[in-house]
């Protein structure tokens, strides 16, 4: 069984020709604490390993004991995304797992709302290319390029057309650009990148985070980012987003009170705005009020809070120390 699996075990009595005759009440035990089984047969796979499960029919304490070995394989991840007090990852086989606190259903394991320190499968059995976690919601790109989101739908962050506060406890398909090559979640907003490099965003837009040229109300469905740019990658912070073009130019939009857009000002922007300096970057990552990028020759630059640097600067968070 997979790590995080839970379910009810049954001891089955079979009649002639192997037909099921009845379910036999039994007492259950496990040889390993990694696979916990209650006396009623409810089992949880909590850590990798192999456990021998024993079932003894009730009413016959000295009778036969039936056994079965249960193996929980080690999970190996090809991608992990850390959010606020939770994280999600995609295994080498493409399955999604999340762990940590399940505020608003952001772990995506269904209405049972399981949480804790062990990875729990994302409901639905989807195969993912990537998953993005942030605060109260989570999104992923499934095989085939479909975008799925779950968790808090506040301000339309899930892209389902609903702007009021609500929660979705398992992956829900988002209408939008398909196939998508990437999706990134921010603080009640989300951005995705189509296979052609077009950026689409939805959710909270009070800071211009959607990038549609306005600072108006939230967007409940995917909205094209204006400006005619195409990107090879996209990243979201708490209230801003950035993208890299094929030429390595960085553009950012949204909240900018800490200088996180890197355009030399502290002015919020509702359209993609070029990061100053003329650097050619190979990677970019947005955080909570700051942004960092790596130039093609390998040198790192950061800008934004807490140092209030509003243009690229070498060193940690743009404070000038290497």
C-alpha positions in Angstrom: 0.0 0.0 0.0 1.1 3.6 -0.4 2.4 5.8 2.4 -0.6 7.6 3.9 -3.1 4.9 3.0 -5.9 4.3 5.4 -8.8 2.0 5.2 -10.8 -0.8 6.8 -9.5 -4.4 6.8 -11.9 -7.4 6.7 -11.5 -11.1 7.5 -13.5 -12.9 4.9 -14.9 -16.5 5.3 -15.3 -18.2 1.9 -17.7 -21.0 1.0 -17.7 -23.4 -1.8 -15.8 -22.5 -5.0 -14.2 -19.6 -3.2 -17.4 -17.6 -2.9 -17.6 -15.0 -0.1 -19.8 -16.5 2.7 -19.5 -13.9 5.4 -17.3 -11.2 7.1 -15.8 -12.6 10.3 -15.5 -10.2 13.3 -11.8 -10.3 14.4 -9.2 -8.8 16.6 -6.4 -7.2 14.7 -2.7 -6.5 15.5 0.4 -5.3 13.6 4.0 -6.2 14.0 5.3 -2.7 13.1 4.3 0.7 14.4 4.7 2.1 10.9 1.5 0.3 9.8 -1.0 0.9 12.6 -4.1 -1.2 12.8 -6.8 -0.9 15.4 -8.5 -3.8 17.1 -11.4 -3.2 14.7 -9.3 -3.5 11.6 -8.8 0.1 10.6 -5.3 0.4 9.2 -3.0 3.4 8.5 0.3 3.3 6.7 2.4 5.8 8.6 6.0 5.1 7.5 7.9 2.9 5.0 8.5 -0.8 5.9 6.9 -4.2 6.1 4.4 -5.2 8.8 2.7 -8.5 9.5 -0.9 -8.0 10.1 -2.7 -10.7 12.2 -6.4 -11.3 12.5 -7.9 -13.6 15.1 -11.6 -14.4 14.9 -13.5 -13.2 17.9 -14.9 -15.8 20.1 -12.0 -18.2 19.5 -9.1 -16.8 21.5 -7.1 -20.0 21.1 -8.1 -20.7 17.5 -6.5 -20.0 14.2 -4.6 -16.7 13.5 -4.6 -15.4 9.9 -1.7 -13.3 8.7 -0.8 -11.0 5.8 2.3 -9.0 5.1 1.8 -5.3 4.2 4.6 -3.4 2.6 4.8 0.4 2.5 7.4 1.5 -0.1 9.8 4.4 0.4 8.5 7.6 -1.4 10.9 9.2 -3.8 10.1 12.7 -4.9 11.2 14.5 -8.1 9.7 17.9 -7.1 8.7 19.5 -3.8 7.0 22.8 -3.0 7.0 24.3 0.5 4.2 26.6 1.7 3.2 28.1 5.0 3.2 25.3 7.5 2.7 22.6 4.8 4.4 21.2 1.8 3.5 19.1 -1.3 5.5 17.0 -3.7 5.3 14.8 -6.8 6.8 11.3 -6.6 8.9 9.8 -9.3 5.8 8.0 -10.4 3.9 11.3 -10.7 1.6 10.9 -7.7 0.9 14.0 -5.5 1.4 14.0 -1.8 1.0 16.8 0.8 1.7 17.0 4.5 1.5 19.5 7.4 -1.5 21.6 8.5 -4.7 21.2 6.4 -6.1 24.7 6.7 -8.9 25.2 4.2 -8.3 21.8 2.6 -5.0 22.8 1.0 -3.6 19.2 1.4 -6.2 18.0 -1.1 -6.8 14.6 0.5 -10.6 14.8 0.5 -13.4 15.7 2.9 -11.8 13.7 5.7 -9.3 16.5 6.1 -6.3 14.4 7.2 -3.2 16.3 8.3 0.1 15.7 10.1 3.8 15.1 9.6 3.6 12.3 7.1 2.9 12.6 3.3 -0.7 11.9 2.5 -1.9 11.2 -1.1 -3.7 13.9 -2.9 -7.2 12.6 -3.7 -8.2 11.6 -7.2 -5.2 9.5 -8.3 -4.0 12.1 -10.8 -0.5 12.0 -12.2 1.2 15.4 -11.8 4.0 17.1 -13.6 4.4 19.7 -10.8 2.6 21.0 -7.7 2.8 24.5 -6.2 2.1 25.4 -2.5 1.9 28.8 -0.8 -0.6 29.8 1.9 -4.2 28.6 1.8 -4.5 26.9 -1.6 -2.5 24.5 -3.8 -2.4 23.9 -7.6 -0.8 21.4 -9.9 -0.3 20.6 -13.6 -1.4 17.1 -14.3 -0.2 14.9 -17.1 -1.7 16.2 -20.3 -1.4 19.8 -19.1 -4.6 20.2 -17.2 -4.5 22.6 -14.2 -6.0 21.5 -11.0 -6.5 23.5 -7.7 -7.7 22.9 -4.2 -7.9 24.6 -0.8 -9.3 28.1 -0.1 -11.2 29.7 -3.0 -11.1 33.2 -1.5 -11.0 35.9 -4.1 -11.2 33.4 -6.9 -7.8 31.9 -6.1 -8.9 28.4 -7.4 -10.0 29.8 -10.8 -13.5 28.2 -10.5 -15.5 31.4 -11.1 -16.4 31.8 -7.4 -15.1 34.9 -5.6 -16.6 34.3 -2.1 -14.8 32.4 0.7 -15.2 28.6 0.1 -13.0 25.5 0.3 -12.4 22.6 -2.1 -10.9 19.5 -0.5 -9.6 17.7 -3.5 -8.2 18.6 -7.0 -10.7 20.5 -9.2 -10.1 21.1 -12.9 -9.6 24.8 -13.8 -10.8 26.1 -17.1 -7.9 27.9 -18.8 -5.0 27.6 -21.2 -4.2 24.0 -22.0 -1.9 22.4 -22.2 -0.2 24.3 -19.3 3.5 23.9 -18.7 3.6 25.4 -15.2 1.4 26.8 -12.4 2.4 28.9 -9.4 0.3 30.0 -6.4 0.6 33.2 -4.4 -1.4 34.7 -1.6 -5.0 34.2 -2.9 -3.9 34.4 -6.5 -2.6 32.0 -9.1 -0.6 32.2 -12.3 -0.2 29.6 -15.0 2.0 29.4 -18.1 0.6 27.9 -21.4 2.7 25.6 -23.6 3.2 28.6 -25.9 4.5 30.8 -23.0 1.4 33.0 -22.5 0.9 33.9 -18.8 -2.6 33.6 -17.3 -3.5 34.7 -13.7 -6.6 34.8 -11.5 -7.6 35.6 -7.9 -6.9 38.6 -5.8 -6.0 41.7 -7.9 -6.0 44.6 -5.5 -2.2 45.0 -6.0 -2.3 44.2 -9.8 -1.2 40.6 -9.2 -3.3 39.3 -12.1 -1.4 41.5 -14.5 -4.4 42.4 -16.7 -3.7 46.2 -16.5 -6.1 46.9 -13.7 -6.2 47.1 -9.9 -9.9 46.3 -9.8 -11.7 43.4 -8.1 -10.6 39.8 -8.0 -10.7 37.6 -11.1 -12.6 34.3 -10.7 -11.3 32.6 -13.8 -7.9 32.6 -15.7 -7.2 36.0 -17.3 -4.5 36.7 -19.8 -1.6 38.8 -18.6 -1.3 41.8 -20.9 1.8 43.1 -22.7 2.2 40.5 -25.4 5.2 38.9 -23.7 5.9 35.1 -23.8 7.8 33.5 -20.9 9.8 30.4 -20.4 9.1 30.3 -16.6 6.9 32.0 -14.1 7.0 32.5 -10.4 4.7 34.0 -7.7 5.5 35.6 -4.4 2.8 36.6 -1.9 1.4 39.5 -3.9 3.6 39.7 -7.0 4.6 37.6 -9.9 7.6 37.5 -12.3 8.5 35.8 -15.5 11.6 35.1 -17.6 11.6 35.5 -21.4 13.6 33.2 -23.7 16.2 35.9 -24.0 16.7 35.9 -20.2 14.9 39.2 -19.5 13.0 39.4 -16.2 9.6 41.1 -15.9 7.5 41.5 -12.7 4.0 42.8 -11.8 1.8 43.3 -8.7 2.7 44.5 -5.2 5.9 46.6 -4.9 5.9 48.4 -1.6 9.2 46.7 -0.7 10.7 47.0 -4.2 10.1 43.4 -5.1 9.4 44.2 -8.7 12.9 45.4 -9.2 11.9 48.3 -11.5 13.7 51.0 -9.5 10.4 52.2 -7.8 8.1 51.4 -5.0 5.0 51.7 -7.3 2.6 48.7 -7.7 2.3 47.6 -11.3 -0.7 46.0 -13.0 1.3 45.0 -16.1 4.6 43.1 -16.6 7.4 45.7 -16.0 11.0 45.1 -16.9 13.5 44.5 -14.0 16.2 47.2 -14.3 19.8 46.5 -14.9 19.8 44.7 -18.3 20.9 41.4 -16.8 20.4 38.1 -18.6 18.9 35.5 -16.2 18.5 31.8 -16.3 16.2 31.4 -13.2 14.0 33.6 -11.0 12.1 33.0 -7.8 9.6 35.3 -6.0 9.2 35.3 -2.2 7.3 37.2 0.4 8.1 40.8 -0.6 11.3 40.0 -2.4 12.7 38.4 -5.6 15.9 36.6 -6.4 17.3 35.6 -9.8 20.4 33.8 -11.1 22.3 35.3 -14.1 23.4 32.9 -16.9 27.0 33.0 -15.7 25.8 31.8 -12.2 25.8 35.0 -10.1 22.8 35.6 -7.9 20.9 38.9 -7.5 18.1 39.8 -5.1 15.8 42.8 -4.6 13.0 43.9 -2.3 12.3 43.6 1.4 13.6 43.7 4.1 16.4 45.9 2.7 14.0 47.9 0.5 16.3 47.5 -2.5 14.3 48.2 -5.6 16.8 47.1 -8.2 18.9 43.9 -8.5 21.7 43.7 -6.0 24.2 41.0 -5.3 24.0 39.0 -2.0 21.3 37.7 0.3 18.1 39.7 -0.1 20.0 42.6 -1.8 21.8 43.7 1.4 25.2 43.7 -0.4 26.8 40.9 1.5 28.0 38.0 -0.6 
